[in-house]
Amino acid sequence: ADLAVQLEYRDAVMDAIAQQSQQSQQAAANAPPSLNSPLSSWQQPGPYGVIRDSLTVPVRDIRPTEIGFVSAYDFQVDLYLPDGRPDAAPVLLQTHGFGATPENYAYLAEHWASHGFVVVVPDHVGSDLAYRQIFLEGELDDILSPMEYISRSLDLSYTLDYLEQLAASDRQWNN
């Protein structure tokens, strides 16, 4: 009798697990991808349209630029926003490599935004394409200042700080 009860209990538990698994699979199939989604769901564009915007981040700090060291500068930040997302979106920072531009990876920013992320893409003025071209023309002595390794990281901090200020002062940015 105890064995029969144990077998019935086991079968009931297995049925409940199978039913819950099936419901979870159906819910996942109908939901937009999340970071926990299978890789195959990221291969196609997401359900959101993409709005591209930009802003200028003002910085009051020393940085090497194509005209030499400056104590204040501005840099451009491209924003890729998921159009129609009903709730707050997670933010991804996307940074270009040395001698590149934010546009080099625009296709990735658009793809992530279509999946519901706000993608923030700063231009690193001390190591972007314009800086590399000026070096190649012989107008700069050093291809990359050691200060640039610090400045690139600070660009990300300045960008996030600026976005935080916008969110605190402008309703458009606090969603």
C-alpha positions in Angstrom: 0.0 0.0 0.0 2.8 2.4 0.8 4.5 1.7 -2.6 1.2 2.4 -4.4 0.8 5.8 -2.6 4.5 6.7 -3.3 4.0 5.9 -7.0 0.8 8.0 -7.2 2.5 10.8 -5.5 5.5 10.6 -7.9 3.1 10.6 -10.9 1.2 13.6 -9.6 4.4 15.5 -9.0 5.8 14.7 -12.5 2.5 15.8 -14.1 2.5 19.1 -12.2 6.2 19.7 -13.3 5.3 18.9 -16.9 2.3 21.2 -16.9 4.3 24.1 -15.3 7.1 23.6 -17.8 4.7 23.7 -20.7 3.1 26.9 -19.4 6.5 28.5 -18.9 7.5 27.6 -22.5 4.3 29.2 -23.8 4.8 32.4 -21.8 8.5 32.6 -23.0 7.5 32.1 -26.6 5.1 35.1 -26.4 7.4 37.5 -24.5 10.1 39.7 -25.9 13.6 38.4 -25.3 15.4 39.1 -22.0 19.0 38.6 -21.1 18.1 35.1 -20.1 16.5 34.2 -23.5 18.1 31.6 -25.7 20.7 32.9 -28.1 18.5 32.1 -31.1 15.9 34.7 -30.0 18.6 37.5 -30.3 19.4 36.7 -33.9 16.3 38.6 -35.3 15.4 42.2 -34.7 13.3 42.8 -31.6 9.7 44.0 -31.3 10.5 47.7 -30.9 11.1 50.4 -33.4 14.3 52.4 -32.9 14.6 56.1 -32.4 18.0 57.6 -32.8 18.8 60.8 -31.0 22.0 62.5 -29.8 23.1 64.8 -27.1 26.3 66.8 -26.2 28.0 66.1 -22.9 29.9 69.0 -21.5 33.1 68.1 -19.6 35.3 70.4 -17.6 38.4 68.3 -17.3 41.8 67.8 -19.0 41.9 65.7 -22.1 44.1 65.2 -25.2 42.3 66.2 -28.4 43.3 66.8 -32.0 44.3 70.4 -31.0 46.3 69.3 -28.0 45.4 69.2 -24.3 42.3 71.1 -23.4 40.7 71.8 -20.0 37.1 71.8 -21.1 35.5 70.0 -24.0 32.2 68.5 -25.2 31.6 65.2 -26.8 28.8 63.7 -28.8 26.7 60.8 -27.5 24.4 58.9 -29.8 21.3 57.4 -28.2 19.3 54.5 -29.6 15.9 54.3 -27.9 13.3 51.5 -28.1 10.1 53.1 -29.5 7.0 52.0 -27.8 8.5 50.3 -24.7 5.9 50.8 -22.0 8.3 50.6 -19.0 11.7 51.9 -18.1 14.4 50.3 -20.3 17.8 49.0 -19.1 20.8 51.0 -20.4 23.7 49.6 -22.4 26.9 51.6 -22.9 28.6 50.8 -26.2 32.1 52.2 -26.8 34.1 52.3 -30.1 37.7 51.2 -30.4 40.7 53.3 -31.2 40.5 55.1 -34.5 36.8 54.3 -34.9 33.6 56.2 -34.6 30.2 55.5 -32.9 28.7 54.8 -36.4 31.0 51.8 -36.8 28.8 49.8 -34.6 25.4 51.5 -35.2 23.9 48.3 -36.4 24.6 46.7 -33.0 23.1 49.7 -31.2 20.0 49.5 -33.4 19.7 45.8 -32.8 19.9 46.1 -29.0 17.4 49.0 -29.0 15.0 46.9 -31.0 15.1 44.4 -28.2 14.1 47.1 -25.6 17.4 48.5 -24.4 18.5 52.1 -24.4 21.9 52.1 -26.1 24.3 55.0 -25.2 27.2 55.4 -27.6 29.8 58.1 -26.7 32.4 59.4 -29.1 35.9 59.3 -27.6 37.4 62.5 -28.9 41.0 61.7 -28.0 41.1 58.4 -29.8 38.5 58.5 -32.5 38.9 58.5 -36.3 39.6 62.2 -36.6 42.4 61.9 -34.0 43.9 58.9 -35.8 43.8 60.7 -39.2 45.5 63.8 -37.7 48.2 61.5 -36.3 48.7 59.8 -39.7 49.1 63.2 -41.3 52.0 63.9 -39.0 50.3 66.6 -37.0 50.6 64.8 -33.6 53.7 63.3 -32.0 52.0 60.5 -30.1 49.4 58.1 -31.5 47.7 57.6 -28.2 48.4 59.6 -25.0 48.6 57.4 -21.8 46.0 59.9 -20.5 43.5 58.6 -23.1 43.2 55.2 -21.2 41.9 57.2 -18.3 39.9 59.7 -20.4 38.0 56.9 -22.3 36.8 55.4 -19.0 35.9 58.9 -17.7 33.8 59.5 -20.8 31.5 56.7 -19.7 31.2 58.1 -16.2 30.6 61.6 -17.5 27.9 60.2 -19.9 26.1 58.3 -17.1 26.3 61.3 -14.8 24.9 63.6 -17.5 22.1 61.2 -18.2 21.3 61.0 -14.5 21.2 64.9 -14.3 18.8 64.9 -17.3 16.6 62.3 -15.6 16.5 64.4 -12.5 15.6 67.6 -14.2 13.7 66.7 -17.4 10.6 64.5 -17.5 11.5 63.3 -21.0 14.5 61.5 -19.6 13.1 59.9 -16.4 11.2 57.1 -18.1 
